[in-house]
Amino acid sequence: MLPTSMWQKELLEITRDRRSLALKLVYPGALTAHMLLGTTPPGVTATVITLLVAFTGVFGSGASLAQDRQQGALARLFLTPRSPRRCILEPALVRTLLGLLQVLPVLVMFAAVNEGGPVPFAFLLLLGLLSLLAANLLGVFLGGLADSGVQVHLYAVLVLFPLLALAGLFSPWPEGSFMASFSRFLPLGAMPVGLRAAAGQVSTAWPLLLAQAWVPAFILLVVTWAISPLIARAR
């Protein structure tokens, strides 16, 4: 069956290589199981999971977009009546859902080990979805600048580590400080706070934390929608 939309095309590409898809779904859980089920401190586990979410999202959308541009797929799509915005945003949304499936076993194990109950897990799942959306939209920007998937990986390292450091991932900001509040409005900044809260290390109001995670995701979504024609045509 030929795809009639960008999300169908992206879904077809993802499911075409079933061995690769199975590896993508199993690998995150297998990679972190020994930490989650062992004696690793929850703060360290929260850092690893946040890094996993960040790079899963950025690599997913960024490498896919760079490959489509490199192969001329986007240029051919612009000869059709399809909107450039749909050509950019639909694959990113599909990659966001795939990323959630990839990290879902990790979040389930994390919640089970820390015995936070169903309510924190539901909020943690929504927080993961918003963080993956922000990461995938960041990947769209990087994919628009890169000429290949390799460059996307390089740009991701150059952008994500300073961003996550500013968000307090590697060294949490003191509670009550300006940076502790500001960092939650950064892309992926609320994710480590939610993980530490689910582990009982910090206290937080879950609805407020979700709102803080939604703000950068929504801003990135609007900006991506606005400049997606430029991203798609970038050389």
Buried (B, 14 or more C-beta within 10 A) or exposed (E): EEEEEBBBBBBEBBEEEEEEBEEBBEEBBEEBEEBBEEEBEBBEBBBBBBBBBBBBBBBBBBBBBBBBBBEEEBEEBBEEEBBBBBBBBBBBBBBBBBBBEBBBBBBBBBBEBBEBEEEBBEBBBBBBBBBBBBBBBBBBBBBBEBEBBEBBBEBBEEBBBEBBEBBBBEEBBEEEEEEBEBBBBBBBBBBBBBBBBBBEBBEBEBEEBBBBBBBBBBBBBEEBBEBBBEBBEBE
